[in-house]
């Protein structure tokens, strides 16, 4: 039996909404990397980026991931950029079932809207996603044990596909 399900993917793929619904369905807690960072620091992701820079945020993100994978059972919404760090990739791979919520750039752009609260998206979320995705996509592919294409799915359909993959 799987002790943890880790949801990976870019901003706007639905990690938070699918993760919460999946956790509810399984009766497990849901842990969101960004919310964990905010709780630990008392600051928003944007505030950390603006005051201390991306490197400081990535350090907090790594600590949040380590804390999340220490709990079981749990559904973990892994921050989109956490996969950039080789140590985080090892931690993710070893922690449980890794599910990549995959979406097109168009879907992600539509879902993130104006990118409020997402400092890497700047003034043009679509352009930012097109710039960020090529570096992350092969890492998501490398880690994923299950891939759920969410472009045409609602939250409950995505949850059903993940539950079905559990066997």
N, C-alpha and C positions, 0 to 999 in steps of 0.2 A: 504494500500500500504506500502510496506517495505521501510524504510528510509535509511537503511544501510545493506550491505551484508558483513559479516566478513568471510574471508577465513582462515581456520586453517589447520594445518598439519605440517609434518616434513619438514626438508630441502630437496629440490629436488623433491617435489611433483608438483611444478609449480604454487605456489601462485602468484609469481610476473607476470609470463607470462599470466596466466589465469586471474588474477586480472586486469591487464592492458587491455586485450581484452574485458573483461566483462564491465569494466568501459566505454570503448569506445563505446561498443554496447548500453549501457544504457544512455550515455551522462552524466555520473557522473565523479567526480574526483576519482583518485586512490591514496590511501595512503599506503605506504609500511613501516612497523615498523622499519626495519633496516635503510632505507634511511632517515626516520624521525630522528632517533637517530644520524646518521652521520651529518645531517644538523644542529641539535641542538648543537652538541658538537664540530663540525669541525674536527672530527676524525673518522677513519674507525672503524668498529666493532672489527677488529683484534687489532688495536691500543688501544682501550679501554680495551680489555681483557688483553693485554700484560702489559699495564701501571697500570691499576687499579683493574683488576680481574673481574671475572664473576659477583660478587654481584653488583659492580658498573654498569656494563652493564645492569643487570636486573632492577636496579633502573631507568636508562634512558629509558629502554624498557617500563616500566610501565607508565612513563610520556608521552611517545610517544603514547601509546595506549589510555590513557585518552584524549589526544588532538585529536586523530583521531576520537574517538566516540562522540566527541562534535560537529562534522561536519555532516551535512546531506544535500542532499543525498551523499553517498560515498560508495565506495568499499574499504575495508580495508584488506590488507594482514598482518595478525597477525604473529609476529615472532613465530617460532616453539616452543620455550621454555616459551613463555608468559603464557601458560596454567598451568605452575607449581605453580604459585602464586594464592592462593584462591581469593584474591581481584580482580585479573585480570580475573579469570573465571567468577566472578559475573558481572564484567563490560562487558565482551564479551556477556554473556547470555542476559543481559538487553539491549544491543545496537542494535540488529537487527537480521536478518536471519543469522544463523551460518551454514556455509558449510564446511564440512571436505573433503579436497582433500586427498584421501587415495591411497597409493601406496605400493607395496611390497618393502621389503628391497633391493631386487635386482634392481628394477627400480630406487629407490632413489640413490643407490650406483652408478649406471650407470650415472644418471643425475648430481650428484655432482662432478663427475670426481675425480680430485685430492684434492678436498675440498678447493681450494684456496679462501682465504677470510673468511673461516668458521672455527674459532678457535677451536670449540668443536670437529672437525673431525680429527685433528692431522694428523699423517702419514698414517693411515689406515681408510679411511672413512667408508668402509663396517663394520669393527669391531666397530667403534664408533656408527654408526647407530643402529647396533644390540644391543649395550649397552644402548643407549638413548631411543629407541623406547618403550621398555616394561613399562617404567615409564610414558610415555606420552600417549600411546594408549588409556588407559581407560579414561583419561581426555578428549581426543578428542571425544571418544564415548559418554561421559556424556554430552558434549556441543552441539554436532552436531544435527541439525534439518534436514539437508540434507547431504547425503554421496554420493560423486562422486568418483568412483573407476577409477583412471586415468591411470592405467598401459597400457591399450590398446587404450587410447584416445589421439587425438591431442588437441591442445589448443581450436580450434573452436568447437570441439565436447563437450569438457568439458563446454564451455560457453553455448552451446545449452542446455545441461542438467540442468544447473543452471537456465537459463531463463525459461525453462519448469517448474521447481519447483516453480517459482514465480506465476504460475497460469495464 
